[in-house]
């Protein structure tokens, strides 16, 4: 993806596409409590990886534990 293709609008579209896929995967509804929302801090982060052989995105709240096992995964 080139620099011209990375715009805020495209980032927003990607975010909503990911959220939509997650909600669909969970049967069409996910409920998040106020306490769960309040528990998220600026120190929390989500890592995004792409698993080429399986053509899957991986979202994780931690670094992959053994990156040598995931040599085909890009971050």
Secondary structure per residue as TSV (DSSP state, phi and psi in degrees):
chain	resnum	aa	ss	phi	psi
A	1	X	-	360.0	128.1
A	2	X	-	-84.7	166.9
A	3	X	G	-59.2	-39.1
A	4	X	G	-62.8	-30.9
A	5	X	G	-79.5	-15.3
A	6	X	-	-94.4	91.5
A	7	X	-	-120.1	165.8
A	8	X	H	-59.0	-39.4
A	9	X	H	-62.9	-44.0
A	10	X	H	-66.2	-37.6
A	11	X	H	-62.7	-41.8
A	12	X	H	-64.5	-42.1
A	13	X	H	-62.3	-41.0
A	14	X	H	-63.9	-43.3
A	15	X	H	-59.8	-47.8
A	16	X	H	-68.6	-31.5
A	17	X	H	-65.5	-43.8
A	18	X	H	-62.4	-45.9
A	19	X	H	-61.6	-41.9
A	20	X	H	-63.1	-42.6
A	21	X	H	-63.1	-40.1
A	22	X	H	-65.8	-44.4
A	23	X	H	-65.5	-43.4
A	24	X	H	-60.8	-41.3
A	25	X	H	-64.0	-27.9
A	26	X	T	-92.9	18.8
A	27	X	T	88.4	10.5
A	28	X	S	100.3	-2.0
A	29	X	-	-154.4	136.0
A	30	X	-	-131.5	130.8
A	31	X	-	-108.3	129.9
A	32	X	-	-123.1	121.7
A	33	X	-	-75.9	163.2
A	34	X	H	-60.0	-39.3
A	35	X	H	-61.5	-40.3
A	36	X	H	-64.5	-42.0
A	37	X	H	-63.8	-43.3
A	38	X	H	-67.8	-22.8
A	39	X	T	-76.4	-13.5
A	40	X	-	-79.9	129.3
A	41	X	-	-119.5	174.4
A	42	X	T	-66.7	-17.7
A	43	X	T	-79.6	-19.4
A	44	X	-	-74.2	144.5
A	45	X	-	-147.8	158.2
A	46	X	-	-118.1	126.9
A	47	X	E	-92.3	141.2
A	48	X	E	-118.6	122.3
A	49	X	E	-122.4	157.5
A	50	X	E	-121.6	122.7
A	51	X	E	-95.3	99.3
A	52	X	T	-59.7	-50.6
A	53	X	T	-59.5	-35.5
A	54	X	T	-97.3	-3.7
A	55	X	T	51.6	52.0
A	56	X	E	-130.2	144.7
A	57	X	E	-87.3	142.5
A	58	X	E	-119.4	121.2
A	59	X	E	-106.6	129.6
A	60	X	E	-145.1	145.8
A	61	X	S	-90.7	11.4
A	62	X	S	-147.5	162.5
A	63	X	-	-68.4	149.9
A	64	X	-	-60.2	134.3
A	65	X	S	-68.0	-37.3
A	66	X	-	-130.9	84.1
A	67	X	G	-62.0	-21.6
A	68	X	G	-65.4	-29.0
A	69	X	G	-76.6	-14.7
A	70	X	G	-119.4	48.3
A	71	X	T	-63.9	-22.0
A	72	X	T	-91.5	4.8
A	73	X	E	-96.0	128.4
A	74	X	E	-103.0	149.9
A	75	X	-	-126.4	360.0
